[in-house]
């Protein structure tokens, strides 16, 4: 990575201290979509799940598709950031926080889609009031709760030095806000020692927690006897898909932040190239698991599974299935396998394709199997209603809005980690005196 002057961090700090007309316009537009979604949810609460097109046997549809998708994307921060931190990959420093924010925010929307699918959100308490310890649904609640807690701490701990920087250069409500969050940080050597130890412990801890979360999500499906769900490969298949979509989400977020805030000096082609290579590797892994899963079903010729497989590959779900295959493998492989097209633009195009494809994958896992049950008493063609589409749009809009708000409250790139990298390359008296990265005062 090309060197950036040690004290030249105003492009990272300035967006926090200013709110321009473009931010206001986007906030209003996204807020309008969220309000429309709230209205659709109220409509669903009044009319019940009859406002959706869900029914027997397709009792899971768009909501559970979004649940699995959001939980998968949440692996962006934990696995990518934690693994790169543990192996001490220096190029990771500008991208870790963007990934960690994605993790924490999308978890709320993943859980929220389960509440939407319940119809009556108050019934969620029954999982805790009357727990059934052999139910994968309870395992899911437990694993996601632990994951959210660990991910929140893993996001907050590296934020503390940068929050202290903002505390020292702001006034008014911002100063009070940052002072409370900085919890007395002064940059003393013993504080740096404790912080680095805590971050290292959390980086190690969140990896098995993250893997367990999407494994348990897969068990919600594979512990049933539903055709094409009852599979031992679902655990690693879901984990690979989660990391795959998570990397793609990071790249898209990087490109947007880089363009909007003019952070080209920090988010360089090197970062897109390295993440593009990771995306290429997981594209190939995804193809392997997808091929193995569907080859096993085809070779076994079990009638109920063949009915689902034919519906996916040759029936009414075929356009979605083959669009998924092109989006998840053909497009990213063609772009990322060639160094000449593995540019910033190329990796972004491949990542958008992957995100679309991974959402389609979740849909083609959920709906075709339920549309072809083992005992088809009565069936119907499921197409999501306007309420479901509205709530889905509201989730994506709310996530984008919250991510924007985060960039206006905290540095989206970890300043102290960049300083630490430069301090390691060029030792300075400030580093030697404090025992940690120099925290320069930034005037508002």
HELIX and SHEET records of a PDB file:
HELIX    1   1 UNK A   10  UNK A   17  1                                   8    
HELIX    2   2 UNK A   21  UNK A   47  1                                  27    
HELIX    3   3 UNK A   48  UNK A   51  5                                   4    
HELIX    4   4 UNK A   62  UNK A   73  1                                  12    
HELIX    5   5 UNK A   75  UNK A   75  1                                   1    
HELIX    6   6 UNK A   76  UNK A   81  3                                   6    
HELIX    7   7 UNK A   82  UNK A   86  1                                   5    
HELIX    8   8 UNK A   90  UNK A   92  5                                   3    
HELIX    9   9 UNK A   96  UNK A  118  1                                  23    
HELIX   10  10 UNK A  121  UNK A  124  5                                   4    
HELIX   11  11 UNK A  125  UNK A  129  1                                   5    
HELIX   12  12 UNK A  136  UNK A  168  1                                  33    
HELIX   13  13 UNK A  172  UNK A  182  1                                  11    
HELIX   14  14 UNK A  189  UNK A  222  1                                  34    
HELIX   15  15 UNK A  234  UNK A  261  1                                  28    
HELIX   16  16 UNK A  269  UNK A  300  1                                  32    
HELIX   17  17 UNK A  303  UNK A  313  1                                  11    
HELIX   18  18 UNK A  318  UNK A  325  1                                   8    
HELIX   19  19 UNK A  326  UNK A  330  3                                   5    
HELIX   20  20 UNK A  331  UNK A  336  1                                   6    
HELIX   21  21 UNK A  344  UNK A  371  1                                  28    
HELIX   22  22 UNK A  386  UNK A  407  1                                  22    
HELIX   23  23 UNK A  415  UNK A  425  1                                  11    
HELIX   24  24 UNK A  429  UNK A  434  1                                   6    
END                                                                             
